[in-house]
């Protein structure tokens, strides 16, 4: 019997005893067995979150007290970092060392929100009346459903849990069914840190089953979701019925622009990292290369050479540079995406298929792939593959580079390489994406906001705004010298003005 659901301060098995195995994407071995929640379990979790919120057991804490709790969670995560990283690496198939970097980022996220929460949040407004005090206060928003993806499982959940705790919300976490283990570990730490009963709840299972009540239930005030565009659309439609607040972090198809005057050695090396890190399973991956025509051959030849040398391997392969795709289904999707791209007229320069190496035969390994001669109308240019597939387009002018970079329904991130700082700044300003890197690609910090323009999402995580998503803003107007309003006439008092 497995009891990995955390509901109302208690570890429980599913109400029907249901459980499911988690398989390693590296070799398909079973790495864990976890509970699979039923609809009843989800409703119990929502009820617990609602009751804890309405009771004031956590909302009555000050921001400083809640920030201290979040700082303690960061300390405990530091203590257990390798243990959590191992679970993350088992579930995702990513190298253990990469999982260790991710857990360091998780800890930095908790520390950032702990620091932010300790800041004064109230402000007064000068309303121009000596007898009136006007205050703007921030209050916890309510009950939140926090739904995460499988690519950076704990990090994406941490971007939600840390601000929700600082704000004073009660919540239900639902990680991807493919990568549940690190969320279980985090919930144990949240419990150990002394979070009041019912504030933090954990539900496990497939989104189509356990996700639906999390977004439909009228007792939930906010859904914060990170995942694919289609699921985001489903959630937005369902949330409309009860006008829930929404925070959506969706996909990206991120332009990476290289001008001829760039430091090409650095640009090419970063282009390889941007596209093939974590086998392209990164929402901000720079998989759409836009290169100035005059340097196309030089840049692309070098990228192809480098892509062909990338070493694939499992969690403990010390020679490996990146790992497998998450599942057999995802391997099929990426394969089809490449086949369709070739059918549309793209030229396959390297990769394009599953790794045939003997040591990869039980894993979902896909070779780093470059598709050249792409044009913006192709599906492979417009759709997110979420795999190690770079598409290449050429441009001749700055205006064309900007137009191509914006010719997408997505708007998550982009990069621009040029040694002309004014040109680079113009392009960075003109690109309609939430994060732009100039002469770099990929770094982020919890202190800076993260999120998408257009169909890449709604709202922002991290930074100051990432806390704001979990707060309601209230204006309190206090008249310190009450008098009649005098708007309507009152014959008993004489005429109104
Ligand atoms: P997904 O949309 O398939 O699943 C995400 C989560 O939603 C999972 O927990 C899943 O169980 C749940 N879910 C699925 N259907 C649901 C439903 N009907 N109701 C409620 N929940 C449901 O996405 P994924 O494949 O896990 O993740 C990959 C996607 O995530 C990519 O598109 C990627 O770009 C995106 N992503 C975005 C960011 C960002 O910061 N913008 C970060 C990471 C990943």
Boltz pocket constraint, residues with backbone or C-beta under 6 A from the ligand:
constraints:
  - pocket:
      binder: B
      contacts: [[A, 147], [A, 148], [A, 149], [A, 150], [A, 151], [A, 152], [A, 156], [A, 174], [A, 175], [A, 176], [A, 177], [A, 205], [A, 206], [A, 207], [A, 208], [A, 210], [A, 211], [A, 212], [A, 215], [A, 226], [A, 227], [A, 228], [A, 229], [A, 231], [A, 232], [A, 234], [A, 235], [A, 249], [A, 250], [A, 251], [A, 252], [A, 282], [A, 283], [A, 284], [A, 384], [A, 386], [A, 412], [A, 452], [A, 456], [A, 457]]
      max_distance: 6.0
